[in-house]
Amino acid sequence: MITGRTYGLLLAAFFVLCFGLAADLQPQFQAIENARKQSDNFFILLLGDSSRIFANNFFTKADAYYHSGYYPTIFDNNEAFRTAHMAEDTGAVASHNEGEETSFMGPPRDWLDAFGRHFIPNRHTHLDEGGPTDDLSKSSQVAEILPWLELSSKLDPEDIRTYLVMAYWLRNSLNKVSEAERVLREGLRNNPGNPQLLYELGRIDNENYNNPAQARTIWEAALRTWEGEEPNIPLADRLKLSNENFDNRFIYEQLETHLAQLEEKAGNNAAAIADLQQAELASPKPEDIQSQIDELRQKMNKP
Amino acid sequence: MRNILAIAKVVLVEMYRRKEFYVLFILTVVICLIMGSINIFNDKQVIRYLKELCLLLIWVSSLIIAITMTARQIPAEREQRTLLPLLAKPLSRTQLILGKFLGCWLVCGMCLICFYLFFGALAASREHEWPLMHYLQAAFLHWMALGVVVAMSLLGSLVFAAPSSNSTICFSICAAIMCLGRYLDEIALSLHEPGRSLVYGIYYAIPHLEIPFAMRNLIIHDWPLIEWKFVWLAAFYLVGYMAVFLAAACLVFRRKTVN
């Protein structure tokens, strides 16, 4: 028979359990609450993880603007648009595009379709090549993609390709170097130590600010973070030649090649050769790099 | 014709008194100005996102005005018991329908003039050019498309019991046509019979309002002017649908008891 004392003890045990559970959970909830309060990103607070879907949508929208509205919908054949052309043209991302980009619509299906095509953008163009007017003096119109990219980066601050694309066009087509630097620094604030962002930042220091010492420091830091990303995987595996591995190989090759260029300019040919040999491991065309190495060796051997 | 114009004039006067247009216009202006004040990397030339937003707001506002205004015309006359005295005058039912249609369509035209003037001013503030013929083409086909919407709503107001249900159905139909109309043939191709024939039938039967709606992209991205012969062909195509809907409305109204 259960006595009143048993009930009392059970109640006390429950109380202790509840207290213990609350004491354990409260700091965790507090941490989540603080993280939410600290986040100054309005979109992420509002949309949560779904903000990434919107971010991707706006990234695609920017690419549609890059084509002046000539862009496939979900009903069209989008094999030639799997990788955004505005990102592909920066040379910083792997291309997954196949097929003919100029004729995703195919031949008109009927007279209504043929007639309707007079009222929609119906020719493949890129904004940096002048857009629908083919007027190269209007290549600065590529700035029209920036509002959507900016919005995309706000919605998904961890998507580095948005920062890379923005920085590329700001620096190369619009000559807005300080804005490009600001974009990359914002990207680095959200993705600390990202080697691709550091590589682009180093390029600004080297090519625009003419500060090779600063560029070298940044690129060396990028190499360190690249190596630290997957410390247990051997270098040969990380640099294996495959399309999925493009980002890894590309950034490693670029960093080593650019470091080699700096060394060569500084007159350190031996160090340049060492860097090029590393770049050779990641390059899809190692023979090109080998010829550079041979040239440097010849230079070194000359009296 | 005089009777039709008289009815149309009454509709125009009524629209001056109502607040829908003013509210929607001010809302469009405020939203566009707020969005225009955003600094995009200190580049004052970036305008296309703003043009897209403005044109979308113009389309939505114009559809709201066209559908809600037209949907309540005949039911309001019936509710206020002014329909019978109106028809007691030397005015046929067909003239009443045509007068209402003309009035609503003219109101839409006047609203569009205001909206497109604002759009032109907004675009010119950054682009420093005024592609008048492009805007004229866009506004003209927009007005033609609204003519079809007005005629359809007018027919709906005679078929459906309440203006609210008519407005909802008309909005849904317009939205469906604008989003999917162009792809119905492609969807039909992926279906088996009899679904294929049914969807093909719908594809050829519906008024393709997405043609003028999709024209926004040409304006937004500064594409060259469309050849005028295609604009006229599109206008004739839309006028054909206006005539079909109006004829149906006249037939329905002729057989309808008004008391």
Interface residues (C-beta under 8 A of the other chain):
Chain A: Y65 S68 G69 T73 F75 R109 D110 L112 D113 F115 G116 H118 F119 I120 P121 G131 P132 T133 S140 Q141 A143 E144 L146 P147 W148 E150 L170 L174 K176 E179
Chain B: I38 I40 F41 N42 D43 Q45 V46 I47 R48 Y49 L141 R182 Y183 D185 E186 I187 L189 Y203 Y204 H208 E210 I211 P212 A214 M215 N217 L218 I220 H221 D222 W223 P224 I226 E227 F230 L233 A234
